[in-house]
Amino acid sequence: MSSGTSASQNGSALAGIRVLECGLGVSAPFCARIFADLGAEVVKVEPPGGDPARGFVPFPPGGPAEYGALFAFLNAGKQCVQLSGNPAADAPQIAALAAGADVLVTNLPPRERAAWGFDLDSLCAAYPALIAVALSSLGESGPLADWRAYEIHVSALSGASVILGEPDRPPLHFPYDLPALQAGLHGAAAALAALLARRRSGHGQRVEIAEADVLAFYCGGMSLFVLGSGGKWRRRGLERHGFIYPSGFYPCKDGYVFLASQTREQWRNFLRCMGEPDWARQDPALQDGVAIGWRRADEVDVYFIPWLTQFTRRELVEMARDANLVLGPILTPDELLEEPHFEARRYWTAYRVGKATLRLPGMGYAMSATPWRLGPLPETRPDPPRWDPRPQPRAAATLPPRRPLEGYRAIEFGFNWAGPLVGQILADLGMDVIKIETRKRLDFMRHWVHARRFFHNANRGKRSVAINVKKSEGVELARRLASCADVVFDNFAAGVMARNGLDYESLRAAKPDIIALSMAMAGQSGPLRHLRGFATIATGFAGLEALVGYPDTGPSGLQLLGIGDVNAAIQAVIAVLAALWHRENTGVGQFIDLSQIEAAAALVAEPLCEFQVRGEPPARRGNRHPHMAPHGIYPAAGKEQWIAIAVGSDAEWRALVEAMGKPEWACSETLAHAPARCARAGEIDARLAEWTAGFPRDLLAERLQRAGVAAAPVLGIEEVLAHPHFRARGLWDETESFEGRKSLVCRTPWQFSASAAGPAGPSPRVGEHTEAVLGELLKLCPAEVQHLAEQGVAW
């Protein structure tokens, strides 16, 4: 079943697709807006009075406005209609829209859906072609499904908070709705996969995405690297030891830079830049970045940091380009708006919100045939559009579940995490992912013994073909394989694929409708196209790292979580699936230029709007919230035991006061309403911390939940991996690794009602499938493959 027959008419990937959004806040609106960006028609249904997010700050200056800048960002390109508040009258309206929709997106819990006049199961039964995406904080199944939870609780339960912040201070949470934004991205990707599956079967299905699952998926994957490297999943602040030196945040003349070293040679390159200083020449051990990182980082910092502080961030970036170093600037959101690289790539969209003109960030992917567009301001209309009902399948599906992307093939040139994670998700969904490797330059995560579990997690279910693309015969072999594929992707530095004769034009010559994706740090064009790096380089450049920390100190960042990698990967998956949908309807392939720093900048819309409206760079909030108090992470009984508590309404405050036994300080009428509590947040936090410190963490969380207060324990990563809730939701699996033993992997955190998904097999040994793939796809006999091996082309 196809509803995208007009996809080529306006250059939009999803033209002809209709999306119904019944959601509030951030996750569902952002998910549906991604569809609008790509050309779908999106109708947003709101309760009487509108989505409360209309009141989210910041508001543009110059008088009253219908909504704030953040609402505009989350809902651009949509038509908005408001319900009457009478379920009997509203239910037929929602049902009529669902009958004509391809996708329904909601983040309402079941009880609120009923209050709006619809039941998701009933709609899916009535309209079996519908893709229904249900987003939530903790999921709709599992032991914690009924718990109240805000973003701070998602961070606490997923293993993220325990690693954020300084070792001697309370843990932190992800700021600026990052869990909800990530859930929205995953919801969009999963819905696109379900649409592609519907082309084959005619049937829609339910897709469930939980914010806590998404963050636990991220933390679980990254923990395999940190723990495997001998580190601990704990708060480190700006500690720099435990990794190859130099790695981490470092001060410089005008702020901070982030350094990421993966080889001994990179530290020697720094020494050359420093003029081979005497202190290093006199002690050979100080020329070994590995030895320094584990035992002598503090000692070397005494020399290295004063040298760094002679230079500005930009001077160090240029130095890094010439010396083959991995280094990136830590920018603040206000600096990001002035970034020449973004201007050169025309990244910003100018928006008139109220009386202010704001620049809003886009997405990380630039698509050559179907560019995304941030649509016009959300328009409220008195009546919903009249959509013709979509054709529905006549009978229920009876065949065994298939994976959504079975029948598609991808060629992966990936290393570390960002690229391989794209392949991992596609393989989990059934795509045949062939990883091109060379024995001369292995993926760092494969040959470093401490990172092998991490490599296994990111590369399970793929096939490995060893090809030497430094030889012309190897390049030709890779092109021939590309001619048998639907997608080719890489996360190399800009220009690497072109220098190897595997750029988009060369691939398109081999297969005209190929979809090619490149995931360079700063994209394929612009003055910083040479920028290299890993996850924190992206989030640091985008301003996100500078926003994580305590209000009274400098940034502590997100450096061990790899958010830059996983965020780039999920945006890449969205772009690839949208391009596949467009190609199915038009026969046209395209090139996707994904910039990892631009993908990260998509996550900082709120602080960017704050700066433009208020004229001041946003401050680090710690665990504070602009309109919720109390909102924090507090000590519980025992060492390193913490509990996250947040009050989202005056009724929840009254419930907390009751649970505390009505202490005199909390019963004051001056604290009855949120604005007053926010003004006295510091005092409330201190009082609450005194109370929570006397109770066991888990028992207190359960007690508060029973009382109607949102609370959750701050879990360590081992607790996350063993927790009954995540176990019940099937987030972990065991699969054989390329080393021949069973090892834990983190499943792609999407739950389909009709499609199969999950790890499709073991991770491959280098070149394990060379003979089989070349025989199957290129019809080479074993003798021909052996000849290629003897020539050093494929082995």
SULZI-V215004 format. One record per residue. RES is the residue in three letters. SS is DSSP state (H for helix, E for strand, - for the rest). OMEGA is omega in radians with two decimals (none if undefined). BURIAL is 1 if it has 9 or more other C-alpha atoms within 8 Angstrom, else 0. Layout:
# SULZI-V215004
res=<RES RES>
ss=<SS SS>
omega=<OMEGA OMEGA>
burial=<BURIAL BURIAL>
This chain:
# SULZI-V215004
res=<MET SER SER GLY THR SER ALA SER GLN ASN GLY SER ALA LEU ALA GLY ILE ARG VAL LEU GLU CYS GLY LEU GLY VAL SER ALA PRO PHE CYS ALA ARG ILE PHE ALA ASP LEU GLY ALA GLU VAL VAL LYS VAL GLU PRO PRO GLY GLY ASP PRO ALA ARG GLY PHE VAL PRO PHE PRO PRO GLY GLY PRO ALA GLU TYR GLY ALA LEU PHE ALA PHE LEU ASN ALA GLY LYS GLN CYS VAL GLN LEU SER GLY ASN PRO ALA ALA ASP ALA PRO GLN ILE ALA ALA LEU ALA ALA GLY ALA ASP VAL LEU VAL THR ASN LEU PRO PRO ARG GLU ARG ALA ALA TRP GLY PHE ASP LEU ASP SER LEU CYS ALA ALA TYR PRO ALA LEU ILE ALA VAL ALA LEU SER SER LEU GLY GLU SER GLY PRO LEU ALA ASP TRP ARG ALA TYR GLU ILE HIS VAL SER ALA LEU SER GLY ALA SER VAL ILE LEU GLY GLU PRO ASP ARG PRO PRO LEU HIS PHE PRO TYR ASP LEU PRO ALA LEU GLN ALA GLY LEU HIS GLY ALA ALA ALA ALA LEU ALA ALA LEU LEU ALA ARG ARG ARG SER GLY HIS GLY GLN ARG VAL GLU ILE ALA GLU ALA ASP VAL LEU ALA PHE TYR CYS GLY GLY MET SER LEU PHE VAL LEU GLY SER GLY GLY LYS TRP ARG ARG ARG GLY LEU GLU ARG HIS GLY PHE ILE TYR PRO SER GLY PHE TYR PRO CYS LYS ASP GLY TYR VAL PHE LEU ALA SER GLN THR ARG GLU GLN TRP ARG ASN PHE LEU ARG CYS MET GLY GLU PRO ASP TRP ALA ARG GLN ASP PRO ALA LEU GLN ASP GLY VAL ALA ILE GLY TRP ARG ARG ALA ASP GLU VAL ASP VAL TYR PHE ILE PRO TRP LEU THR GLN PHE THR ARG ARG GLU LEU VAL GLU MET ALA ARG ASP ALA ASN LEU VAL LEU GLY PRO ILE LEU THR PRO ASP GLU LEU LEU GLU GLU PRO HIS PHE GLU ALA ARG ARG TYR TRP THR ALA TYR ARG VAL GLY LYS ALA THR LEU ARG LEU PRO GLY MET GLY TYR ALA MET SER ALA THR PRO TRP ARG LEU GLY PRO LEU PRO GLU THR ARG PRO ASP PRO PRO ARG TRP ASP PRO ARG PRO GLN PRO ARG ALA ALA ALA THR LEU PRO PRO ARG ARG PRO LEU GLU GLY TYR ARG ALA ILE GLU PHE GLY PHE ASN TRP ALA GLY PRO LEU VAL GLY GLN ILE LEU ALA ASP LEU GLY MET ASP VAL ILE LYS ILE GLU THR ARG LYS ARG LEU ASP PHE MET ARG HIS TRP VAL HIS ALA ARG ARG PHE PHE HIS ASN ALA ASN ARG GLY LYS ARG SER VAL ALA ILE ASN VAL LYS LYS SER GLU GLY VAL GLU LEU ALA ARG ARG LEU ALA SER CYS ALA ASP VAL VAL PHE ASP ASN PHE ALA ALA GLY VAL MET ALA ARG ASN GLY LEU ASP TYR GLU SER LEU ARG ALA ALA LYS PRO ASP ILE ILE ALA LEU SER MET ALA MET ALA GLY GLN SER GLY PRO LEU ARG HIS LEU ARG GLY PHE ALA THR ILE ALA THR GLY PHE ALA GLY LEU GLU ALA LEU VAL GLY TYR PRO ASP THR GLY PRO SER GLY LEU GLN LEU LEU GLY ILE GLY ASP VAL ASN ALA ALA ILE GLN ALA VAL ILE ALA VAL LEU ALA ALA LEU TRP HIS ARG GLU ASN THR GLY VAL GLY GLN PHE ILE ASP LEU SER GLN ILE GLU ALA ALA ALA ALA LEU VAL ALA GLU PRO LEU CYS GLU PHE GLN VAL ARG GLY GLU PRO PRO ALA ARG ARG GLY ASN ARG HIS PRO HIS MET ALA PRO HIS GLY ILE TYR PRO ALA ALA GLY LYS GLU GLN TRP ILE ALA ILE ALA VAL GLY SER ASP ALA GLU TRP ARG ALA LEU VAL GLU ALA MET GLY LYS PRO GLU TRP ALA CYS SER GLU THR LEU ALA HIS ALA PRO ALA ARG CYS ALA ARG ALA GLY GLU ILE ASP ALA ARG LEU ALA GLU TRP THR ALA GLY PHE PRO ARG ASP LEU LEU ALA GLU ARG LEU GLN ARG ALA GLY VAL ALA ALA ALA PRO VAL LEU GLY ILE GLU GLU VAL LEU ALA HIS PRO HIS PHE ARG ALA ARG GLY LEU TRP ASP GLU THR GLU SER PHE GLU GLY ARG LYS SER LEU VAL CYS ARG THR PRO TRP GLN PHE SER ALA SER ALA ALA GLY PRO ALA GLY PRO SER PRO ARG VAL GLY GLU HIS THR GLU ALA VAL LEU GLY GLU LEU LEU LYS LEU CYS PRO ALA GLU VAL GLN HIS LEU ALA GLU GLN GLY VAL ALA TRP>
ss=<- - - - - - - - - - - - - - - - - E E E E E - - - - H H H H H H H H H H H - - - E E E E E E - - - - - H H H H - - - - - - - - - - - - - H H H H H H H - - - E E E E - - - - H H H H H H H H H H H H H H - - E E E E - - - H H H H H H H - - - H H H H H H H - - - - E E E E E E - - - - - - - - - - - - - - H H H H H H H - - - H H H - - - - - - - - - - - - - - H H H H H H H H H H H H H H H H H H H H H H H H - - - E E E E E E H H H H H H H H H H H H H H H H H H - - - - - - - - - - - - - - - - - - - E E E E E - - E E E E E - - - - H H H H H H H H H H - - - - H H H H - - H H H H - H H H H H H H H H H H H H H H H H H H H - - - - H H H H H H H H H H H - - - E E E E - - H H H H H - - H H H H H - - - - E E E E E - - E E E E E - - - - E E E - - - - - - - - - - - E E - - - - - - - - - - - - - - - - - - - - - - E - - - - - E E E E E - - - - H H H H H H H H H H H - - - E E E E E E - - - - - - H H H H - H H H H H H H H H H H E - - E E E E E - - - - H H H H H H H H H H H - - - - E E E E - - - - - H H H H - - - - H H H H H H H - - - - E E E E - - - - - - - - - - - - - - - - H H H H H H H - - - H H H - E - - - - - E - - - - - - - H H H H H H H H H H H H H H H H H H H H H H H H - - - E E E E E - H H H H H H H H H H H H H H H H H H H - - - - - - - - - - - - - - - - E E E E E - - - - - - E E E E E - - - H H H H H H H H H H - - - - - - - - - H H H - - H H H H H H - H H H H H H H H H H H H - - - - H H H H H H H H H H H - - E E E E - - - H H H H H H - H H H H H - - - E E E E E - - - - - E E E E E - - - - E E - - - E - - - - - - E - - - - - - H H H H H H H H H - - - H H H H H H H H H - - - E ->
omega=<-3.13 3.05 -3.06 -3.04 3.13 -2.98 -3.09 -3.00 -3.10 3.12 -3.13 -3.07 -3.01 3.07 -3.11 3.09 3.10 -3.11 3.03 3.11 3.00 -3.02 -3.12 2.99 -2.93 -2.89 -3.12 3.08 3.13 3.10 -3.11 3.13 3.10 3.07 3.12 3.10 -3.03 2.98 3.11 3.01 -3.04 3.04 3.13 3.08 -3.09 3.07 3.06 -3.08 3.06 3.05 3.10 3.12 3.03 -3.13 3.13 3.06 0.11 3.03 3.12 -3.14 3.00 3.07 -3.07 3.12 -3.11 3.13 3.14 -3.06 -3.12 3.09 3.11 3.14 -3.06 -2.98 3.11 3.04 -3.09 2.90 -3.07 3.03 -3.11 3.12 3.13 -3.02 3.09 -3.07 -3.14 3.12 -3.06 -3.07 3.13 3.13 3.12 -3.14 3.14 3.10 3.12 3.13 -3.13 -3.07 2.97 -3.07 2.97 3.13 3.11 2.95 3.09 3.02 -3.05 -3.11 3.12 3.07 3.13 3.13 3.09 3.09 3.09 3.07 -3.02 3.13 -3.12 3.12 -3.14 3.10 -3.12 -3.08 -3.00 3.04 -3.04 2.95 -3.12 -3.11 3.14 3.11 3.13 3.11 -3.03 -3.14 -3.11 3.04 -3.12 -3.06 -3.09 -3.03 -3.10 -3.13 2.95 -3.11 2.97 -3.08 -3.11 3.13 3.05 3.10 -3.10 -3.04 -3.02 -3.07 -3.12 -3.03 -3.05 -3.12 -3.07 3.08 -3.11 -3.06 -3.05 -3.13 -3.13 3.04 3.13 3.07 3.08 3.14 2.94 2.98 -3.11 3.10 -3.14 3.10 3.12 3.09 3.09 3.08 3.13 3.10 3.12 3.14 -3.13 3.11 3.10 3.08 3.14 3.07 3.11 3.07 -3.13 3.08 -3.09 -3.00 -3.04 -3.04 2.97 3.13 3.03 3.05 -3.13 3.13 3.07 3.12 -3.12 3.09 -3.10 -3.12 3.08 3.04 3.10 -3.09 3.12 3.12 -3.09 -3.13 3.11 3.09 -3.06 -3.12 3.12 3.14 -3.13 3.11 3.12 3.12 -3.06 3.11 -3.12 -3.03 -3.14 3.07 -3.08 -3.13 -3.13 3.11 3.10 -3.09 -0.08 3.09 3.09 3.09 3.07 3.08 3.02 -2.99 -3.05 3.11 -3.12 2.93 3.03 3.13 3.13 -3.13 3.12 -3.12 3.05 -3.07 -3.12 3.06 3.09 3.07 3.06 3.14 3.09 3.10 -3.12 3.12 3.12 -3.05 -3.10 -3.07 3.11 -3.13 -3.09 -3.13 -3.09 -3.14 -3.13 3.01 -3.10 -3.09 3.12 3.14 3.12 -3.07 -3.09 -2.97 -2.94 -3.08 -3.12 -3.14 -3.10 3.08 -3.11 3.12 -2.95 -3.06 3.07 3.09 3.14 -3.04 3.01 -2.96 3.03 3.11 -3.10 3.10 3.13 3.09 3.12 3.10 -3.14 3.13 -3.08 -3.03 3.11 3.12 3.13 -3.01 3.11 -3.13 2.97 -3.11 2.97 -3.08 3.13 3.10 -3.13 -3.12 -3.13 -3.03 -3.13 -3.13 3.13 3.09 -3.13 -3.13 3.09 -3.04 -2.99 2.97 3.13 -3.09 3.04 3.13 -3.01 3.13 -3.11 2.99 -3.09 2.99 -3.11 -3.12 3.09 3.07 -3.07 -3.01 2.99 -3.02 -2.96 -3.08 -3.07 -3.10 3.05 3.11 2.99 -2.99 3.14 3.11 -3.14 -3.05 3.09 -3.11 -3.06 -3.09 3.10 3.06 3.09 3.13 3.00 3.13 3.06 3.03 -3.13 3.09 -3.05 -3.06 3.10 3.11 -3.13 -3.12 3.07 -3.13 3.04 3.07 -3.01 -3.02 3.06 -3.14 3.08 -3.14 3.10 3.00 -3.07 2.90 -3.01 3.08 -3.08 -3.00 -3.00 3.12 3.12 3.12 3.02 3.12 3.13 -3.14 3.12 3.11 3.08 -3.13 3.02 3.11 3.05 -3.08 -3.12 -3.08 3.11 -3.12 3.00 -3.14 -3.12 -3.12 -3.09 2.95 -3.11 -3.10 3.13 -3.02 3.06 -2.96 -3.09 -3.05 -3.02 3.08 3.08 3.10 -3.14 -3.12 -3.05 -3.03 3.10 3.07 3.14 3.00 -3.10 3.06 -3.12 3.14 3.09 -3.09 2.99 3.07 -3.12 3.11 3.09 3.09 3.13 3.10 3.12 3.11 3.12 3.06 3.12 3.13 3.11 -3.04 3.05 -3.03 2.95 -3.13 3.13 2.95 3.06 3.02 -3.12 3.06 -3.09 -3.13 3.12 3.13 3.10 3.11 -3.09 3.07 -3.04 -3.11 3.11 3.12 -3.14 3.06 3.10 3.12 -3.01 -3.08 -3.12 2.98 -3.11 -3.14 3.00 -3.00 3.12 -3.06 -3.11 -3.13 -3.04 -3.12 3.10 -3.04 3.13 -3.10 3.13 -3.03 3.11 3.04 -3.08 -2.93 -3.02 3.03 -3.13 -3.09 3.06 3.12 -3.06 3.12 -3.08 -3.12 -3.11 -3.09 -3.10 -3.12 -3.13 -3.09 -3.05 -3.14 3.08 -3.11 2.98 2.92 -3.09 -2.75 -3.10 -3.06 3.08 -3.07 3.12 3.13 -3.04 3.10 3.08 -3.10 -3.09 3.05 3.08 3.12 3.09 -3.10 -3.14 -3.11 3.07 3.11 3.07 3.11 3.13 -3.13 3.11 -3.08 -3.05 -3.04 -3.04 3.00 3.12 3.09 3.12 3.11 -3.13 3.06 -3.10 3.10 3.08 3.06 3.12 -3.14 3.09 -3.08 -3.05 -3.13 -3.07 3.10 3.07 3.10 3.12 -3.12 -3.08 -3.13 -3.01 3.11 3.13 3.09 3.14 -3.14 3.03 -3.05 -2.96 3.08 3.12 -3.13 -3.05 -3.14 3.04 3.06 -0.04 3.13 -3.06 3.09 -2.94 -3.12 2.99 -3.12 3.12 -3.12 3.08 3.07 -3.02 3.10 3.10 3.14 3.09 -3.14 -3.06 3.14 3.09 3.10 3.10 3.06 3.12 3.11 3.11 3.12 3.09 -3.10 3.13 -3.13 3.10 3.07 -3.03 -3.09 -3.09 -3.10 -3.13 3.12 -3.14 3.12 -3.03 -3.04 -2.98 -3.12 3.12 3.12 3.11 3.13 -3.12 -3.04 -3.14 3.12 -3.13 3.14 -3.12 3.13 -3.10 3.13 3.09 -3.10 -3.07 -3.07 -3.12 -3.04 2.97 -3.03 -3.02 -3.14 3.12 3.11 3.13 3.13 -3.14 3.10 3.11 -3.14 -3.13 -3.14 3.13 -3.13 3.13 3.06 3.00 -3.02 2.91 -3.03 3.10 3.10 3.10 -3.09 -3.10 -2.97 -3.12 -3.13 -3.12 3.05 -3.13 -3.14 3.01 -3.04 -3.12 3.11 3.02 -3.13 -3.14 3.14 3.13 3.08 3.03 3.09 3.13 -3.12 -3.11 3.00 3.14 -3.11 2.99 -2.89 3.10 3.11 3.12 3.11 -3.05 -3.11 3.00 3.09 3.14 -3.10 -3.04 -3.13 -3.10 2.96 -3.01 2.90 -3.13 3.09 -3.07 -3.03 -3.07 -3.09 -3.09 -3.09 3.14 3.07 -3.09 -3.00 -3.08 3.08 3.08 3.11 -3.12 -3.13 3.12 3.10 3.12 3.11 3.10 3.12 -3.14 3.12 -3.13 -3.12 3.14 -3.12 none>
burial=<0 0 0 1 1 0 1 1 0 0 1 1 1 1 1 1 1 1 1 1 1 1 1 1 1 1 1 1 1 1 1 1 1 1 1 1 1 1 1 1 1 1 1 1 1 1 1 0 0 0 1 0 1 1 0 1 0 1 1 1 0 0 0 0 0 0 1 1 1 1 1 1 1 1 1 1 1 1 1 1 1 1 1 1 0 1 1 0 0 1 1 0 1 1 1 1 1 1 1 1 1 1 1 1 1 1 1 1 0 0 0 0 1 1 0 1 1 1 1 0 0 0 1 1 0 0 1 1 1 1 1 1 1 1 1 1 1 1 1 1 0 1 0 1 1 0 0 1 1 1 1 1 1 1 1 1 1 1 1 1 1 1 1 1 1 1 1 0 0 1 1 1 1 1 1 0 1 1 1 1 1 1 1 1 1 1 1 1 1 1 1 1 1 1 1 1 1 1 1 0 0 1 1 1 1 1 1 1 1 1 1 1 1 1 1 1 1 1 1 1 1 1 1 1 1 1 1 1 0 0 0 0 1 1 1 1 1 0 0 1 1 1 1 1 1 1 1 1 1 1 1 1 1 1 1 1 1 1 1 1 1 0 1 1 0 1 1 1 1 1 1 0 0 0 0 1 0 0 0 1 1 0 0 0 0 1 1 1 1 1 1 1 1 1 0 1 1 0 0 1 0 0 0 0 1 0 1 1 1 0 1 1 1 0 0 1 1 0 0 1 1 0 1 0 1 1 1 1 1 1 1 1 1 1 0 1 0 0 0 0 1 1 1 1 0 0 1 1 1 0 1 0 1 1 0 1 0 1 1 1 1 1 1 1 1 1 1 0 1 1 1 1 0 1 1 0 1 1 0 0 0 0 0 1 0 0 1 0 0 1 0 1 1 0 0 0 0 0 0 0 0 0 1 1 1 1 0 1 1 1 1 1 1 1 1 1 1 1 1 1 1 1 1 1 1 1 1 1 1 1 1 1 1 1 1 1 1 1 0 0 0 1 1 0 1 1 1 0 0 1 1 1 1 1 1 1 1 1 1 1 1 1 1 1 1 1 1 1 1 0 0 0 0 1 1 0 1 1 1 1 1 1 1 1 1 1 1 1 1 1 1 1 1 1 0 0 1 1 0 1 0 1 1 1 0 1 1 1 0 1 1 1 1 1 1 1 1 1 1 1 1 1 1 1 1 1 0 0 1 1 1 1 1 1 1 1 1 1 1 1 1 1 1 1 1 1 1 1 1 1 1 0 0 0 1 1 1 1 1 0 1 1 1 1 1 1 1 1 1 1 1 1 1 1 1 1 1 1 1 1 1 1 1 0 1 1 0 1 1 1 1 1 1 1 1 1 1 1 1 1 1 1 1 1 1 1 1 1 1 1 1 1 1 0 0 0 1 1 0 1 1 1 1 1 0 0 0 1 1 1 1 1 1 1 1 1 1 0 0 0 1 1 1 1 1 1 1 0 0 1 0 1 1 1 1 1 1 0 1 0 0 1 0 0 0 0 1 0 0 0 1 1 0 1 0 1 1 1 0 0 1 0 0 1 1 0 0 1 1 0 1 1 1 0 1 1 1 0 0 1 1 1 0 1 1 0 1 1 1 1 1 1 1 1 1 1 1 0 0 1 1 0 0 0 1 1 1 1 0 0 1 1 1 0 1 1 1 1 0 0 0 0 1 1 1 1 1 1 1 1 0 1 0 0 1 1 1 0 1 1 1 1 1 1 0 1 1 1 1 1 1 0 1 1 1 0 0 1 0 1 0 0 0 0 1 1 0 1 1 0 0 0 1 1 1>
